[in-house]
Amino acid sequence: MRVERPLLVREAVYDRLKSAIVEGELAPGARMLEVELAGKLGVSRTPVREALVRLAQEGLAELLPGRGARVRVLSPAEVSEVYEVRAALEAEAARLAAQRASEGELEELARLEAALHRIPKTDLAEQTRADTRFHAALVAASGNRELERLFHQLDAKLALARRYSSDENQSPKTLAEHRAILEAILAGDPDRAAAAARAHIERFKALVARRLKEAS
């Protein structure tokens, strides 16, 4: 977890810590101590402190007066709200992709969907990254840059709840849902694509809600 000293150290530190949260390297509730992080990244405490403030402003971290910071833990209500918005955004993205996606974007979607089947069953981290790439490509294929911006902003926050569903990314049900979304988009069927995308996200919402309740 070391970063080389680039010209823009602040941005490098911020990007590294955000990636660690989004990709699950730093789990919800994990403490983030300035001295410890500065040592691991090979920088002074100042860019680490600034990065933690930015992450707190984005809702990914929580500043603890006199005790450093920690990765935020979303409440069940927050998780539900995030998934509700995600379902609406991705349903619309799938609808637009079925109407607007270029040949190259369709080929990329098909490639990413096929790649999901080849990841080892035990590699949950790579499964999560591959799932994220597929959904990001789907949204990009919508051709709506504002929708894409909102999706990525929301996706970073959703990362705080992913540990409750990481083992489901390559289940037969999930793979079938991805295939259904892809096939609807390839067929140019906006309504079917939107319905498939919404059903997929809403199933994960229910799954995460159930596991959050079990863990509490």
ROSE-4610 file (N, C-alpha, C; in Angstrom, 1 decimal, always signed):
// ROSE-4610
residu = [M/M/M/R/R/R/V/V/V/E/E/E/R/R/R/P/P/P/L/L/L/L/L/L/V/V/V/R/R/R/E/E/E/A/A/A/V/V/V/Y/Y/Y/D/D/D/R/R/R/L/L/L/K/K/K/S/S/S/A/A/A/I/I/I/V/V/V/E/E/E/G/G/G/E/E/E/L/L/L/A/A/A/P/P/P/G/G/G/A/A/A/R/R/R/M/M/M/L/L/L/E/E/E/V/V/V/E/E/E/L/L/L/A/A/A/G/G/G/K/K/K/L/L/L/G/G/G/V/V/V/S/S/S/R/R/R/T/T/T/P/P/P/V/V/V/R/R/R/E/E/E/A/A/A/L/L/L/V/V/V/R/R/R/L/L/L/A/A/A/Q/Q/Q/E/E/E/G/G/G/L/L/L/A/A/A/E/E/E/L/L/L/L/L/L/P/P/P/G/G/G/R/R/R/G/G/G/A/A/A/R/R/R/V/V/V/R/R/R/V/V/V/L/L/L/S/S/S/P/P/P/A/A/A/E/E/E/V/V/V/S/S/S/E/E/E/V/V/V/Y/Y/Y/E/E/E/V/V/V/R/R/R/A/A/A/A/A/A/L/L/L/E/E/E/A/A/A/E/E/E/A/A/A/A/A/A/R/R/R/L/L/L/A/A/A/A/A/A/Q/Q/Q/R/R/R/A/A/A/S/S/S/E/E/E/G/G/G/E/E/E/L/L/L/E/E/E/E/E/E/L/L/L/A/A/A/R/R/R/L/L/L/E/E/E/A/A/A/A/A/A/L/L/L/H/H/H/R/R/R/I/I/I/P/P/P/K/K/K/T/T/T/D/D/D/L/L/L/A/A/A/E/E/E/Q/Q/Q/T/T/T/R/R/R/A/A/A/D/D/D/T/T/T/R/R/R/F/F/F/H/H/H/A/A/A/A/A/A/L/L/L/V/V/V/A/A/A/A/A/A/S/S/S/G/G/G/N/N/N/R/R/R/E/E/E/L/L/L/E/E/E/R/R/R/L/L/L/F/F/F/H/H/H/Q/Q/Q/L/L/L/D/D/D/A/A/A/K/K/K/L/L/L/A/A/A/L/L/L/A/A/A/R/R/R/R/R/R/Y/Y/Y/S/S/S/S/S/S/D/D/D/E/E/E/N/N/N/Q/Q/Q/S/S/S/P/P/P/K/K/K/T/T/T/L/L/L/A/A/A/E/E/E/H/H/H/R/R/R/A/A/A/I/I/I/L/L/L/E/E/E/A/A/A/I/I/I/L/L/L/A/A/A/G/G/G/D/D/D/P/P/P/D/D/D/R/R/R/A/A/A/A/A/A/A/A/A/A/A/A/A/A/A/R/R/R/A/A/A/H/H/H/I/I/I/E/E/E/R/R/R/F/F/F/K/K/K/A/A/A/L/L/L/V/V/V/A/A/A/R/R/R/R/R/R/L/L/L/K/K/K/E/E/E/A/A/A/S/S/S]
num = [1/1/1/2/2/2/3/3/3/4/4/4/5/5/5/6/6/6/7/7/7/8/8/8/9/9/9/10/10/10/11/11/11/12/12/12/13/13/13/14/14/14/15/15/15/16/16/16/17/17/17/18/18/18/19/19/19/20/20/20/21/21/21/22/22/22/23/23/23/24/24/24/25/25/25/26/26/26/27/27/27/28/28/28/29/29/29/30/30/30/31/31/31/32/32/32/33/33/33/34/34/34/35/35/35/36/36/36/37/37/37/38/38/38/39/39/39/40/40/40/41/41/41/42/42/42/43/43/43/44/44/44/45/45/45/46/46/46/47/47/47/48/48/48/49/49/49/50/50/50/51/51/51/52/52/52/53/53/53/54/54/54/55/55/55/56/56/56/57/57/57/58/58/58/59/59/59/60/60/60/61/61/61/62/62/62/63/63/63/64/64/64/65/65/65/66/66/66/67/67/67/68/68/68/69/69/69/70/70/70/71/71/71/72/72/72/73/73/73/74/74/74/75/75/75/76/76/76/77/77/77/78/78/78/79/79/79/80/80/80/81/81/81/82/82/82/83/83/83/84/84/84/85/85/85/86/86/86/87/87/87/88/88/88/89/89/89/90/90/90/91/91/91/92/92/92/93/93/93/94/94/94/95/95/95/96/96/96/97/97/97/98/98/98/99/99/99/100/100/100/101/101/101/102/102/102/103/103/103/104/104/104/105/105/105/106/106/106/107/107/107/108/108/108/109/109/109/110/110/110/111/111/111/112/112/112/113/113/113/114/114/114/115/115/115/116/116/116/117/117/117/118/118/118/119/119/119/120/120/120/121/121/121/122/122/122/123/123/123/124/124/124/125/125/125/126/126/126/127/127/127/128/128/128/129/129/129/130/130/130/131/131/131/132/132/132/133/133/133/134/134/134/135/135/135/136/136/136/137/137/137/138/138/138/139/139/139/140/140/140/141/141/141/142/142/142/143/143/143/144/144/144/145/145/145/146/146/146/147/147/147/148/148/148/149/149/149/150/150/150/151/151/151/152/152/152/153/153/153/154/154/154/155/155/155/156/156/156/157/157/157/158/158/158/159/159/159/160/160/160/161/161/161/162/162/162/163/163/163/164/164/164/165/165/165/166/166/166/167/167/167/168/168/168/169/169/169/170/170/170/171/171/171/172/172/172/173/173/173/174/174/174/175/175/175/176/176/176/177/177/177/178/178/178/179/179/179/180/180/180/181/181/181/182/182/182/183/183/183/184/184/184/185/185/185/186/186/186/187/187/187/188/188/188/189/189/189/190/190/190/191/191/191/192/192/192/193/193/193/194/194/194/195/195/195/196/196/196/197/197/197/198/198/198/199/199/199/200/200/200/201/201/201/202/202/202/203/203/203/204/204/204/205/205/205/206/206/206/207/207/207/208/208/208/209/209/209/210/210/210/211/211/211/212/212/212/213/213/213/214/214/214/215/215/215/216/216/216]
x = [+0.8/+0.0/+0.9/+1.9/+2.8/+2.6/+2.7/+2.5/+3.8/+4.3/+5.4/+5.1/+6.1/+5.9/+5.8/+4.5/+4.3/+4.3/+4.1/+4.0/+2.7/+1.7/+0.4/+0.2/+1.0/+0.9/-0.5/-1.1/-2.4/-3.4/-3.4/-4.4/-4.0/-2.8/-2.3/-2.8/-2.6/-3.0/-4.5/-5.2/-6.7/-7.2/-6.7/-7.1/-6.8/-5.6/-5.2/-6.2/-6.5/-7.3/-8.8/-9.2/-10.6/-10.7/-9.7/-9.7/-9.7/-8.9/-8.9/-10.3/-11.1/-12.4/-13.4/-13.3/-14.3/-14.1/-12.8/-12.5/-12.5/-12.8/-13.0/-11.7/-10.6/-9.4/-9.5/-10.2/-10.5/-12.0/-12.4/-13.8/-14.5/-15.8/-16.6/-16.3/-16.1/-15.7/-14.2/-13.4/-11.9/-11.4/-10.5/-9.8/-8.8/-8.7/-7.7/-6.9/-5.7/-4.9/-3.9/-3.8/-2.9/-1.5/-0.9/+0.5/+0.7/-0.2/-0.1/-0.2/-1.2/-1.4/-0.2/+0.3/+1.4/+2.6/+2.8/+4.0/+3.8/+2.6/+2.4/+2.5/+2.1/+2.1/+3.4/+4.2/+5.5/+5.4/+4.4/+4.2/+4.0/+3.9/+3.7/+2.3/+2.0/+0.6/-0.4/+0.2/-0.7/-1.6/-1.0/-1.9/-2.9/-2.5/-3.4/-4.5/-4.2/-5.3/-6.3/-5.7/-6.6/-7.5/-6.9/-7.6/-8.8/-8.5/-9.5/-10.7/-10.4/-11.4/-12.3/-11.6/-12.4/-13.3/-12.7/-13.5/-14.7/-14.5/-15.6/-16.7/-16.3/-17.2/-18.0/-17.4/-18.1/-19.0/-18.9/-19.7/-19.0/-17.8/-17.1/-16.3/-16.0/-15.3/-16.0/-15.6/-16.1/-15.0/-15.0/-13.9/-14.3/-13.3/-13.6/-12.7/-13.3/-12.5/-11.5/-10.2/-9.2/-8.8/-9.5/-9.3/-9.1/-8.8/-8.5/-9.8/-9.9/-11.1/-11.3/-12.5/-12.8/-13.7/-13.7/-14.5/-16.0/-16.8/-18.2/-19.0/-19.9/-20.8/-22.2/-22.7/-24.1/-25.1/-26.1/-27.3/-28.2/-29.0/-29.9/-30.8/-31.2/-32.0/-31.2/-30.0/-29.1/-28.8/-28.6/-28.3/-29.6/-30.7/-32.0/-32.1/-31.9/-32.0/-31.0/-29.8/-28.8/-29.2/-29.6/-30.1/-31.3/-32.2/-33.4/-33.0/-32.1/-31.6/-30.8/-30.0/-29.2/-30.1/-31.2/-32.1/-32.7/-33.1/-33.7/-32.7/-31.5/-30.4/-30.1/-29.9/-29.4/-30.5/-31.7/-32.8/-32.9/-32.7/-32.8/-31.5/-30.4/-29.2/-29.4/-29.9/-30.2/-31.1/-32.2/-33.2/-32.5/-31.7/-31.0/-29.9/-29.3/-28.2/-28.9/-30.1/-30.7/-31.1/-31.2/-31.5/-30.3/-29.2/-28.2/-26.8/-26.6/-25.2/-24.6/-23.4/-22.6/-22.2/-21.8/-21.4/-20.2/-19.3/-18.1/-18.6/-19.5/-20.0/-20.7/-21.5/-22.2/-21.1/-20.1/-19.1/-18.3/-18.1/-17.4/-18.3/-19.6/-20.5/-20.6/-20.6/-20.6/-19.3/-18.2/-16.9/-16.8/-17.3/-17.3/-18.2/-19.4/-20.3/-19.7/-19.1/-18.4/-17.3/-16.6/-15.4/-15.9/-17.1/-17.6/-17.7/-17.9/-18.0/-16.6/-15.5/-14.2/-13.4/-13.9/-13.2/-13.3/-12.2/-12.2/-13.2/-13.9/-15.0/-14.5/-13.2/-12.7/-12.2/-12.1/-11.5/-12.6/-13.1/-14.2/-13.9/-12.6/-12.2/-12.2/-11.7/-11.8/-13.2/-14.0/-15.4/-16.1/-15.8/-16.4/-15.9/-14.6/-14.1/-14.7/-14.8/-15.4/-16.9/-17.6/-19.0/-19.1/-18.2/-18.2/-18.0/-17.0/-16.7/-17.9/-18.6/-19.8/-20.8/-21.1/-22.2/-21.8/-20.5/-20.0/-20.1/-19.8/-19.8/-21.3/-22.2/-23.6/-24.1/-23.7/-24.1/-23.4/-22.2/-21.5/-22.2/-22.7/-23.4/-24.7/-25.1/-26.4/-26.2/-24.9/-24.7/-25.0/-25.4/-25.8/-24.7/-23.9/-22.8/-23.2/-24.3/-24.8/-25.3/-25.9/-26.4/-25.1/-24.1/-22.9/-22.2/-22.2/-21.5/-22.3/-23.6/-24.4/-24.2/-24.1/-23.9/-22.6/-21.5/-20.2/-20.1/-20.8/-20.9/-21.6/-22.7/-23.4/-22.7/-22.0/-21.3/-20.3/-19.6/-18.6/-19.2/-20.4/-21.0/-21.5/-22.0/-22.5/-21.4/-20.2/-19.1/-19.0/-19.6/-19.6/-20.5/-21.4/-22.3/-22.0/-20.9/-20.7/-20.2/-19.6/-19.1/-20.2/-21.5/-22.6/-23.1/-22.6/-23.0/-21.9/-20.7/-19.5/-19.5/-20.1/-20.1/-21.3/-22.1/-23.2/-22.9/-21.7/-21.4/-21.3/-21.0/-20.8/-21.8/-22.9/-23.8/-24.6/-25.1/-25.9/-27.0/-27.7/-28.7/-28.2/-27.1/-26.5/-26.1/-25.4/-24.9/-26.1/-27.2/-28.3/-29.0/-28.9/-29.5/-28.6/-27.3/-26.4/-26.7/-26.9/-27.1/-28.5/-29.5/-30.8/-30.7/-29.9/-29.7/-29.0/-27.9/-27.2/-28.0/-28.7/-29.5/-30.6/-31.2/-32.2/-31.6/-30.4/-29.8/-29.4/-28.8/-28.4/-29.6/-30.7/-31.9/-32.6/-32.1/-32.6/-34.0/-34.2/-35.5/-35.4/-35.7/-35.6/-36.3/-37.6/-38.4/-37.9/-37.6/-37.0/-35.7/-34.9/-33.6/-33.7/-34.6/-34.8/-35.4/-36.3/-36.9/-35.9/-35.0/-34.0/-33.0/-32.6/-31.6/-32.2/-33.5/-34.1/-34.3/-34.7/-34.9/-33.6/-32.5/-31.2/-30.8/-30.9/-30.5/-31.4/-32.7/-33.7/-33.5/-33.0/-32.7/-31.5/-30.5/-29.3/-29.7/-30.6/-31.1/-31.7/-32.6/-33.2/-32.2/-31.2/-30.2/-29.4/-28.9/-28.1/-28.9/-30.1/-31.0/-31.1/-31.3/-31.5/-30.2/-29.0/-27.8/-27.4/-27.7/-27.5/-28.3/-29.5/-30.4/-29.8/-29.3/-28.7/-27.5/-26.7/-25.4/-25.6/-26.8/-27.0/-27.4]
y = [-1.2/+0.0/+1.2/+1.3/+2.4/+3.2/+4.5/+5.3/+6.0/+6.0/+6.8/+8.3/+9.1/+10.5/+11.3/+11.4/+12.2/+13.7/+14.5/+15.9/+16.2/+15.5/+15.8/+14.8/+14.9/+13.9/+13.9/+15.0/+15.0/+14.2/+14.3/+13.6/+12.1/+11.8/+10.4/+9.7/+10.4/+9.8/+9.7/+10.7/+10.6/+9.5/+9.4/+8.3/+6.9/+6.8/+5.5/+5.1/+6.0/+5.7/+5.5/+6.2/+6.0/+4.7/+4.3/+3.0/+1.9/+2.1/+1.0/+0.8/+1.9/+1.8/+1.2/+1.7/+1.3/-0.2/-0.7/-2.0/-3.0/-2.5/-3.3/-3.6/-3.0/-3.3/-2.7/-1.6/-1.0/-1.2/-2.1/-2.4/-1.4/-1.3/-0.4/-0.6/+0.5/+0.5/+0.5/+0.2/+0.2/+1.5/+1.5/+2.8/+3.2/+4.5/+5.1/+6.2/+5.8/+6.6/+7.4/+8.7/+9.5/+9.0/+8.7/+8.3/+7.0/+6.0/+4.7/+4.8/+5.5/+5.6/+6.4/+7.4/+8.2/+7.3/+6.4/+5.5/+4.5/+3.9/+2.9/+3.6/+4.8/+5.4/+6.2/+6.4/+7.0/+8.5/+9.1/+10.6/+11.2/+12.5/+13.2/+13.0/+13.5/+13.4/+14.3/+15.5/+16.5/+16.0/+15.4/+14.9/+13.8/+13.1/+12.0/+12.7/+13.7/+14.4/+15.1/+15.7/+16.3/+15.3/+14.1/+13.1/+12.6/+12.4/+12.0/+12.9/+14.2/+15.3/+15.2/+15.0/+14.9/+13.6/+12.5/+11.3/+11.4/+12.2/+12.4/+13.2/+14.2/+15.1/+14.3/+13.3/+12.4/+11.3/+11.2/+10.2/+8.8/+8.7/+7.5/+7.2/+8.3/+8.2/+9.0/+8.8/+9.5/+10.0/+11.3/+11.9/+11.7/+11.2/+11.0/+12.0/+13.0/+14.0/+13.4/+13.7/+13.2/+11.7/+11.1/+9.6/+9.2/+10.2/+9.9/+9.8/+8.8/+8.6/+7.1/+6.8/+5.4/+5.3/+4.2/+4.0/+4.0/+4.7/+4.8/+3.5/+3.3/+2.2/+2.7/+2.3/+2.8/+2.1/+2.9/+2.3/+1.5/+0.6/-0.1/+0.8/+2.0/+2.9/+3.6/+3.9/+4.5/+3.5/+2.2/+1.2/+1.1/+1.0/+0.9/+2.1/+3.3/+4.5/+4.5/+4.1/+4.0/+3.0/+1.8/+0.8/+1.3/+2.0/+2.5/+3.4/+4.4/+5.3/+4.6/+3.6/+2.8/+2.1/+1.5/+0.8/+1.7/+2.9/+3.8/+4.3/+4.6/+5.0/+4.0/+2.8/+1.7/+1.2/+1.2/+0.9/+1.9/+3.2/+4.2/+4.0/+3.7/+3.5/+2.3/+1.2/+0.1/+0.4/+1.2/+1.6/+2.4/+3.3/+4.2/+3.4/+2.5/+1.7/+0.8/+0.3/-0.5/+0.3/+1.6/+2.5/+3.2/+3.4/+4.3/+3.6/+2.5/+1.9/+1.7/+2.0/+1.8/+0.4/+0.0/-1.4/-1.7/-0.8/-1.0/-1.2/-0.4/-0.5/-1.8/-2.3/-3.5/-4.7/-4.6/-5.6/-5.6/-4.5/-4.4/-4.9/-4.6/-5.2/-6.7/-7.2/-8.7/-9.3/-8.6/-9.1/-9.2/-8.1/-8.0/-9.0/-9.2/-10.2/-11.6/-11.9/-13.3/-13.4/-12.4/-12.4/-12.8/-12.4/-12.7/-14.2/-15.0/-16.5/-17.2/-16.5/-17.1/-16.9/-16.1/-15.7/-16.9/-17.3/-18.4/-18.1/-19.1/-19.0/-18.4/-18.6/-18.2/-16.7/-16.1/-14.8/-13.7/-13.5/-12.6/-11.1/-10.7/-9.4/-9.1/-10.1/-9.9/-10.0/-10.8/-10.9/-9.5/-8.9/-7.6/-6.5/-6.6/-5.6/-5.8/-7.1/-7.4/-7.0/-7.3/-6.8/-5.3/-4.6/-3.1/-2.7/-3.3/-2.9/-3.2/-4.3/-4.5/-3.5/-3.1/-2.1/-0.7/-0.4/+0.9/+1.0/-0.1/-0.1/+0.0/-0.6/-0.5/+0.9/+1.6/+3.0/+3.9/+3.6/+4.4/+4.3/+3.1/+2.8/+3.6/+4.2/+5.0/+6.2/+6.7/+7.9/+9.2/+9.0/+10.2/+10.4/+11.4/+11.7/+12.1/+12.8/+13.2/+12.0/+11.1/+9.9/+9.1/+9.0/+8.3/+8.9/+10.3/+10.9/+10.6/+10.6/+10.3/+8.8/+7.9/+6.5/+6.3/+6.9/+6.7/+7.3/+8.4/+9.1/+8.1/+7.5/+6.6/+5.3/+4.8/+3.5/+3.5/+4.7/+4.8/+4.6/+5.1/+5.0/+3.5/+3.0/+1.6/+0.6/+1.0/+0.1/-0.2/+0.7/+0.5/-0.7/-1.1/-2.2/-3.5/-3.4/-4.6/-5.8/-5.7/-6.8/-7.8/-7.3/-8.1/-8.9/-8.7/-9.3/-9.9/-9.7/-10.1/-11.5/-12.4/-13.8/-14.2/-13.2/-13.4/-12.9/-12.3/-11.7/-12.8/-14.0/-15.0/-16.2/-16.0/-17.0/-17.3/-18.4/-18.7/-17.7/-17.3/-16.3/-14.9/-14.5/-13.2/-13.3/-14.3/-14.5/-14.5/-15.1/-15.2/-13.8/-13.0/-11.7/-10.8/-10.9/-10.1/-10.5/-11.8/-12.2/-11.7/-11.6/-11.1/-9.6/-8.9/-7.4/-7.3/-8.0/-7.9/-8.3/-9.4/-9.8/-8.8/-8.2/-7.2/-6.0/-5.6/-4.4/-4.8/-6.0/-6.4/-6.5/-6.9/-7.0/-5.6/-4.6/-3.2/-3.1/-3.8/-3.8/-2.9/-1.6/-0.7/-1.1/-1.5/-1.9/-3.1/-4.1/-5.4/-5.1/-4.3/-4.0/-3.3/-2.3/-1.5/-2.4/-3.3/-4.2/-5.2/-5.7/-6.7/-6.0/-4.8/-4.1/-3.7/-3.3/-2.9/-4.2/-5.3/-6.5/-7.0/-6.9/-7.3/-6.5/-5.1/-4.3/-4.5/-4.6/-4.8/-6.1/-7.1/-8.4/-8.2/-7.5/-7.2/-6.4/-5.4/-4.6/-5.5/-6.4/-7.3/-8.2/-8.7/-9.6/-8.8/-7.6/-6.9/-6.5/-6.1/-5.7/-6.9/-8.1/-9.3/-9.6/-9.5/-9.8/-8.7/-7.5/-6.4/-6.7/-7.1/-7.4/-8.6/-9.6/-10.8/-10.5/-9.5/-9.1/-8.2/-7.5/-6.6/-7.2]
z = [+0.0/+0.0/+0.0/-0.9/-0.9/-2.2/-2.1/-3.3/-3.6/-4.9/-5.3/-5.2/-4.9/-4.7/-6.0/-6.5/-7.8/-7.5/-8.5/-8.4/-7.6/-7.8/-7.1/-6.0/-4.9/-3.8/-3.2/-3.0/-2.4/-3.2/-4.5/-5.3/-5.3/-5.3/-5.3/-4.0/-2.9/-1.6/-1.5/-1.9/-2.0/-2.8/-4.0/-4.9/-4.3/-3.7/-3.1/-2.0/-1.1/+0.0/-0.4/-1.4/-1.9/-2.6/-3.3/-4.0/-2.9/-1.8/-0.8/-0.2/-0.1/+0.5/-0.5/-1.7/-2.8/-3.1/-3.1/-3.5/-2.3/-1.1/+0.1/+0.8/+0.4/+1.2/+2.6/+2.7/+4.0/+4.2/+5.1/+5.3/+6.1/+6.0/+6.8/+8.3/+9.0/+10.4/+10.6/+9.6/+9.8/+10.2/+11.2/+11.6/+10.6/+10.4/+9.5/+10.2/+10.7/+11.5/+10.6/+10.8/+9.9/+9.9/+11.1/+11.2/+10.5/+10.8/+10.2/+8.6/+8.1/+6.7/+6.0/+6.7/+6.1/+6.0/+7.0/+6.9/+5.8/+5.6/+4.6/+3.2/+3.0/+1.7/+1.4/+2.5/+2.3/+2.1/+2.8/+2.6/+4.0/+4.1/+5.4/+5.8/+7.0/+7.5/+6.8/+6.3/+5.8/+4.6/+3.6/+2.5/+2.9/+3.9/+4.5/+5.2/+6.0/+6.7/+5.7/+4.7/+3.7/+2.9/+2.6/+2.0/+2.8/+4.1/+5.0/+5.1/+5.1/+5.1/+3.8/+2.7/+1.4/+1.4/+1.9/+2.0/+2.9/+4.0/+4.9/+4.3/+3.5/+2.8/+1.7/+1.2/+0.2/+0.8/+2.2/+2.8/+2.9/+2.6/+2.6/+3.9/+4.6/+5.9/+7.0/+8.2/+9.3/+10.2/+10.4/+11.3/+12.7/+13.5/+15.0/+15.7/+16.3/+17.1/+18.0/+17.8/+18.7/+18.5/+17.5/+17.3/+15.9/+15.0/+13.6/+12.8/+12.0/+11.2/+11.0/+10.5/+10.1/+8.9/+8.2/+7.1/+7.6/+6.9/+7.3/+7.3/+8.2/+8.2/+7.9/+6.8/+6.4/+7.3/+7.6/+8.3/+7.3/+7.8/+6.9/+6.0/+6.6/+5.8/+4.7/+5.0/+4.0/+2.8/+3.2/+2.2/+1.3/+1.9/+1.1/+0.2/+0.6/-0.2/-1.4/-1.1/-2.2/-3.2/-2.8/-3.8/-4.6/-4.0/-4.7/-5.8/-5.5/-6.5/-7.6/-7.2/-8.1/-9.1/-8.6/-9.4/-10.5/-10.1/-11.0/-12.1/-11.6/-12.6/-13.6/-13.1/-13.9/-14.9/-14.4/-15.3/-16.5/-16.2/-17.3/-18.2/-17.6/-18.4/-19.3/-18.9/-19.7/-20.8/-20.5/-21.5/-22.6/-22.2/-23.2/-24.0/-23.3/-24.0/-25.1/-24.8/-25.8/-27.1/-26.9/-28.0/-28.7/-27.9/-28.3/-28.5/-27.8/-27.7/-29.1/-29.2/-30.5/-30.6/-31.8/-32.0/-31.1/-30.9/-30.0/-28.6/-28.1/-26.8/-26.5/-27.5/-27.4/-27.3/-28.1/-28.1/-26.7/-26.2/-24.9/-23.8/-23.8/-22.8/-22.9/-24.1/-24.3/-23.8/-24.0/-23.6/-22.0/-21.4/-19.9/-19.3/-19.9/-19.4/-19.5/-20.6/-20.8/-19.7/-19.5/-18.5/-17.1/-16.8/-15.4/-15.2/-16.2/-16.1/-15.9/-16.2/-16.2/-14.9/-14.0/-12.8/-11.8/-11.2/-10.2/-9.1/-8.7/-7.7/-6.4/-6.1/-4.8/-4.8/-6.0/-6.1/-6.0/-4.8/-4.6/-5.0/-4.7/-5.1/-6.6/-7.4/-8.8/-9.3/-8.7/-9.1/-8.9/-7.8/-7.5/-8.5/-8.8/-9.8/-11.2/-11.6/-12.9/-13.0/-11.9/-11.8/-11.9/-11.3/-11.3/-12.8/-13.4/-14.8/-15.8/-15.6/-16.4/-16.2/-15.0/-14.7/-15.2/-15.0/-15.5/-17.0/-17.7/-19.2/-19.6/-18.9/-19.2/-19.2/-18.1/-17.9/-18.9/-19.2/-20.3/-21.6/-21.9/-23.2/-23.3/-22.2/-22.3/-23.1/-23.2/-23.9/-23.1/-21.8/-21.0/-20.0/-20.2/-19.3/-17.9/-17.8/-16.4/-15.6/-16.3/-15.6/-15.2/-16.1/-15.8/-14.5/-14.5/-13.3/-12.0/-12.1/-10.9/-10.5/-11.5/-11.2/-10.4/-10.9/-10.3/-8.9/-8.7/-7.4/-6.4/-6.9/-6.0/-5.8/-6.9/-6.8/-5.7/-5.5/-4.5/-3.1/-2.9/-1.6/-1.5/-2.6/-2.5/-2.1/-2.4/-2.0/-0.5/+0.3/+1.7/+2.1/+1.2/+1.5/+0.8/-0.1/-1.0/-0.2/+0.9/+1.6/+2.0/+2.0/+2.3/+1.1/-0.1/-1.3/-2.2/-1.7/-2.6/-3.0/-2.2/-2.6/-3.6/-3.9/-4.8/-6.3/-6.5/-7.8/-8.9/-8.6/-9.6/-9.4/-8.7/-8.5/-9.8/-10.0/-11.2/-11.5/-10.4/-10.5/-11.0/-10.5/-10.9/-12.3/-12.7/-14.1/-15.0/-14.7/-15.5/-15.7/-14.6/-14.6/-15.5/-15.4/-16.3/-17.8/-18.0/-19.4/-19.9/-19.0/-19.4/-19.8/-19.0/-19.3/-20.7/-20.8/-22.1/-23.3/-23.2/-24.3/-24.7/-23.7/-24.0/-24.7/-24.3/-24.9/-26.3/-26.5/-27.8/-28.8/-28.2/-29.0/-29.3/-28.7/-28.9/-28.3/-27.1/-26.5/-25.2/-25.2/-24.1/-22.9/-23.0/-21.9/-21.2/-21.9/-21.3/-20.7/-21.3/-20.7/-19.3/-19.3/-18.1/-17.0/-17.3/-16.4/-15.8/-16.7/-16.3/-15.3/-15.7/-14.8/-13.5/-13.4/-12.2/-11.3/-11.9/-11.1/-10.5/-11.2/-10.8/-9.5/-9.6/-8.5/-7.3/-7.5/-6.4/-5.7/-6.4/-5.7/-4.8/-5.3/-4.4/-3.2/-3.4/-2.3/-1.2/-1.6/-0.7/+0.0/-0.7/-0.2/+0.9/+0.5/+1.5/+2.7/+2.5/+3.7/+4.6/+4.1/+4.9/+5.7/+5.0/+5.6/+6.7/+6.4/+7.4/+8.7/+8.5/+9.6/+10.4/+9.7/+10.4/+11.1/+10.6/+11.2/+12.4/+12.5/+13.6/+14.9]
